[in-house]
Amino acid sequence: MVEVNVKNILFYAKADMPGYTLFLQASDDESKSLPIVVGQYEAQSIALAMEEITLNRPMTHDLLDTVIQVFSEGLVQVSISDLQEGTYYARLHVQTANMIEQVDARPSDAIALALRRGVPIMVEDRLFKRSAVATPGVEEKSNKHGSTFHENVHAITRQAEMRFDLEKDLRDAVLEEDYEKAARIRDKIDALTEKS
């Protein structure tokens, strides 16, 4: 197994579906990274974990992290174990009283949980060798759009916080039955998604 770290998060626009590519860099070889495409919400959750930002209400990965901590001995590590037809497969390694249970997970969810808990992210050695690419830039250098890694993470984090606030305002407007206000807020959420 190869231990990896999230080295970079790069935005890409493909058709009408914006997304992000995570580059998981080998801890012992900075020249190679495993690229994994994740959605906007997953990238935001990962960025929040990297910045150690806690929102007022738990997001899905925060909730799952709490459930794992309450009902087991905790998350030990996560692993990315396979690639089939362009889809990566991952596992959560959860310590129970008697053994380590392995639970299937999407890589983006596994990474979001690993970052929240500070546990290792591991990749099968053969998979890493087969799928790794040259690491795109280092933290001090800019990517092709001129943004550094930290700027990318901060931008994703800011967007997640804005979306969280807008979604709260939308819920409040619906509860107050102010549907005109709710429609304006929904439009702002849609515009934020299009800007991503």
RAHUJO-V935340 format. One record per residue. N is the residue number from 1. RES is the residue in one small letter. SS is DSSP state (A for helix, B for strand, O for the rest). PHI is phi in whole degrees, 0 to 359 (999 if undefined). OMEGA is omega in degrees with one decimal (* if undefined). Layout:
n=N res=RES ss=SS phi=PHI omega=OMEGA
n=N res=RES ss=SS phi=PHI omega=OMEGA
This chain:
n=1 res=m ss=O phi=999 omega=178.3
n=2 res=v ss=B phi=251 omega=175.1
n=3 res=e ss=B phi=278 omega=-177.2
n=4 res=v ss=B phi=231 omega=175.0
n=5 res=n ss=B phi=232 omega=174.6
n=6 res=v ss=B phi=288 omega=-176.4
n=7 res=k ss=B phi=268 omega=-176.6
n=8 res=n ss=B phi=205 omega=172.9
n=9 res=i ss=B phi=230 omega=-178.6
n=10 res=l ss=B phi=245 omega=178.6
n=11 res=f ss=B phi=277 omega=170.8
n=12 res=y ss=B phi=219 omega=177.1
n=13 res=a ss=B phi=246 omega=-179.7
n=14 res=k ss=B phi=232 omega=-175.8
n=15 res=a ss=O phi=54 omega=-179.7
n=16 res=d ss=O phi=261 omega=-174.1
n=17 res=m ss=B phi=245 omega=178.2
n=18 res=p ss=B phi=292 omega=179.6
n=19 res=g ss=B phi=204 omega=-177.3
n=20 res=y ss=B phi=224 omega=173.4
n=21 res=t ss=B phi=245 omega=172.8
n=22 res=l ss=B phi=271 omega=173.8
n=23 res=f ss=B phi=249 omega=-179.8
n=24 res=l ss=B phi=265 omega=-175.1
n=25 res=q ss=B phi=271 omega=176.7
n=26 res=a ss=B phi=297 omega=-179.3
n=27 res=s ss=O phi=298 omega=-175.5
n=28 res=d ss=O phi=256 omega=179.6
n=29 res=d ss=B phi=208 omega=-174.9
n=30 res=e ss=B phi=290 omega=-176.0
n=31 res=s ss=B phi=277 omega=-175.3
n=32 res=k ss=B phi=238 omega=177.1
n=33 res=s ss=B phi=221 omega=175.9
n=34 res=l ss=B phi=261 omega=179.1
n=35 res=p ss=B phi=275 omega=177.7
n=36 res=i ss=B phi=227 omega=179.9
n=37 res=v ss=B phi=276 omega=178.6
n=38 res=v ss=B phi=229 omega=178.7
n=39 res=g ss=O phi=281 omega=-177.2
n=40 res=q ss=A phi=299 omega=-177.2
n=41 res=y ss=A phi=295 omega=178.8
n=42 res=e ss=A phi=294 omega=178.0
n=43 res=a ss=A phi=299 omega=178.8
n=44 res=q ss=A phi=296 omega=-179.9
n=45 res=s ss=A phi=295 omega=178.0
n=46 res=i ss=A phi=294 omega=178.9
n=47 res=a ss=A phi=297 omega=177.7
n=48 res=l ss=A phi=299 omega=179.0
n=49 res=a ss=A phi=294 omega=-179.7
n=50 res=m ss=A phi=295 omega=179.1
n=51 res=e ss=O phi=274 omega=-178.6
n=52 res=e ss=O phi=56 omega=178.7
n=53 res=i ss=O phi=263 omega=176.8
n=54 res=t ss=O phi=248 omega=177.9
n=55 res=l ss=O phi=276 omega=-176.9
n=56 res=n ss=O phi=301 omega=179.3
n=57 res=r ss=O phi=244 omega=-176.7
n=58 res=p ss=O phi=291 omega=171.5
n=59 res=m ss=O phi=280 omega=-174.8
n=60 res=t ss=A phi=305 omega=-178.5
n=61 res=h ss=A phi=291 omega=175.5
n=62 res=d ss=A phi=294 omega=178.8
n=63 res=l ss=A phi=298 omega=-179.4
n=64 res=l ss=A phi=297 omega=177.2
n=65 res=d ss=A phi=301 omega=179.3
n=66 res=t ss=A phi=296 omega=179.5
n=67 res=v ss=A phi=299 omega=179.4
n=68 res=i ss=A phi=299 omega=-178.6
n=69 res=q ss=A phi=292 omega=-177.7
n=70 res=v ss=A phi=286 omega=-171.5
n=71 res=f ss=A phi=256 omega=176.6
n=72 res=s ss=O phi=209 omega=176.5
n=73 res=e ss=O phi=277 omega=174.6
n=74 res=g ss=B phi=119 omega=177.5
n=75 res=l ss=B phi=282 omega=-177.5
n=76 res=v ss=B phi=265 omega=178.2
n=77 res=q ss=B phi=193 omega=170.8
n=78 res=v ss=B phi=235 omega=179.9
n=79 res=s ss=B phi=222 omega=172.9
n=80 res=i ss=B phi=256 omega=-164.6
n=81 res=s ss=B phi=249 omega=-173.6
n=82 res=d ss=B phi=201 omega=174.8
n=83 res=l ss=B phi=224 omega=179.8
n=84 res=q ss=B phi=228 omega=178.9
n=85 res=e ss=O phi=51 omega=176.2
n=86 res=g ss=O phi=82 omega=-179.0
n=87 res=t ss=B phi=247 omega=176.0
n=88 res=y ss=B phi=277 omega=177.9
n=89 res=y ss=B phi=241 omega=-177.9
n=90 res=a ss=B phi=228 omega=178.2
n=91 res=r ss=B phi=221 omega=169.7
n=92 res=l ss=B phi=266 omega=176.5
n=93 res=h ss=B phi=254 omega=-173.4
n=94 res=v ss=B phi=249 omega=179.8
n=95 res=q ss=B phi=279 omega=172.6
n=96 res=t ss=O phi=253 omega=-178.9
n=97 res=a ss=O phi=299 omega=-173.2
n=98 res=n ss=O phi=251 omega=-173.5
n=99 res=m ss=O phi=199 omega=173.5
n=100 res=i ss=B phi=260 omega=177.8
n=101 res=e ss=B phi=271 omega=175.6
n=102 res=q ss=B phi=251 omega=-176.5
n=103 res=v ss=B phi=239 omega=177.6
n=104 res=d ss=B phi=298 omega=180.0
n=105 res=a ss=B phi=205 omega=169.5
n=106 res=r ss=O phi=286 omega=179.6
n=107 res=p ss=A phi=304 omega=-178.9
n=108 res=s ss=A phi=297 omega=178.3
n=109 res=d ss=A phi=292 omega=179.6
n=110 res=a ss=A phi=299 omega=-179.4
n=111 res=i ss=A phi=294 omega=178.6
n=112 res=a ss=A phi=301 omega=178.9
n=113 res=l ss=A phi=289 omega=179.9
n=114 res=a ss=A phi=300 omega=179.7
n=115 res=l ss=A phi=293 omega=178.6
n=116 res=r ss=A phi=293 omega=-174.8
n=117 res=r ss=A phi=262 omega=-179.9
n=118 res=g ss=O phi=71 omega=179.5
n=119 res=v ss=O phi=257 omega=-177.9
n=120 res=p ss=B phi=296 omega=171.0
n=121 res=i ss=B phi=253 omega=-175.3
n=122 res=m ss=B phi=245 omega=176.6
n=123 res=v ss=B phi=232 omega=176.2
n=124 res=e ss=O phi=306 omega=-175.5
n=125 res=d ss=A phi=304 omega=-177.6
n=126 res=r ss=A phi=296 omega=178.8
n=127 res=l ss=A phi=293 omega=179.8
n=128 res=f ss=A phi=297 omega=-179.6
n=129 res=k ss=A phi=298 omega=-177.0
n=130 res=r ss=A phi=284 omega=-170.1
n=131 res=s ss=A phi=249 omega=-176.6
n=132 res=a ss=O phi=291 omega=176.3
n=133 res=v ss=B phi=232 omega=176.7
n=134 res=a ss=B phi=296 omega=-179.8
n=135 res=t ss=O phi=296 omega=-178.5
n=136 res=p ss=O phi=280 omega=176.5
n=137 res=g ss=O phi=69 omega=175.5
n=138 res=v ss=O phi=244 omega=-172.8
n=139 res=e ss=O phi=307 omega=-176.2
n=140 res=e ss=O phi=283 omega=-178.8
n=141 res=k ss=O phi=270 omega=178.3
n=142 res=s ss=O phi=265 omega=173.3
n=143 res=n ss=O phi=278 omega=-173.7
n=144 res=k ss=O phi=297 omega=178.4
n=145 res=h ss=O phi=266 omega=178.3
n=146 res=g ss=O phi=87 omega=-178.5
n=147 res=s ss=O phi=261 omega=175.3
n=148 res=t ss=O phi=276 omega=179.1
n=149 res=f ss=A phi=304 omega=-177.8
n=150 res=h ss=A phi=295 omega=176.4
n=151 res=e ss=A phi=296 omega=177.2
n=152 res=n ss=A phi=300 omega=-178.6
n=153 res=v ss=A phi=296 omega=179.1
n=154 res=h ss=A phi=297 omega=179.8
n=155 res=a ss=A phi=297 omega=179.0
n=156 res=i ss=A phi=295 omega=179.6
n=157 res=t ss=A phi=296 omega=178.6
n=158 res=r ss=A phi=301 omega=-179.7
n=159 res=q ss=A phi=296 omega=178.9
n=160 res=a ss=A phi=297 omega=179.1
n=161 res=e ss=A phi=295 omega=178.1
n=162 res=m ss=A phi=299 omega=180.0
n=163 res=r ss=A phi=297 omega=180.0
n=164 res=f ss=A phi=301 omega=179.7
n=165 res=d ss=A phi=295 omega=179.8
n=166 res=l ss=A phi=296 omega=179.8
n=167 res=e ss=A phi=294 omega=175.5
n=168 res=k ss=A phi=295 omega=178.2
n=169 res=d ss=A phi=299 omega=179.0
n=170 res=l ss=A phi=296 omega=177.8
n=171 res=r ss=A phi=300 omega=179.7
n=172 res=d ss=A phi=298 omega=-179.3
n=173 res=a ss=A phi=296 omega=178.9
n=174 res=v ss=A phi=294 omega=178.2
n=175 res=l ss=A phi=298 omega=178.8
n=176 res=e ss=O phi=278 omega=-178.2
n=177 res=e ss=O phi=59 omega=174.9
n=178 res=d ss=O phi=263 omega=-171.6
n=179 res=y ss=A phi=288 omega=176.1
n=180 res=e ss=A phi=293 omega=177.0
n=181 res=k ss=A phi=296 omega=179.3
n=182 res=a ss=A phi=300 omega=178.9
n=183 res=a ss=A phi=295 omega=178.2
n=184 res=r ss=A phi=296 omega=179.6
n=185 res=i ss=A phi=293 omega=177.3
n=186 res=r ss=A phi=301 omega=177.8
n=187 res=d ss=A phi=297 omega=178.0
n=188 res=k ss=A phi=295 omega=178.2
n=189 res=i ss=A phi=295 omega=178.0
n=190 res=d ss=A phi=298 omega=179.4
n=191 res=a ss=A phi=294 omega=178.1
n=192 res=l ss=A phi=295 omega=178.4
n=193 res=t ss=A phi=295 omega=-179.8
n=194 res=e ss=A phi=295 omega=179.6
n=195 res=k ss=A phi=287 omega=-175.3
n=196 res=s ss=O phi=298 omega=*
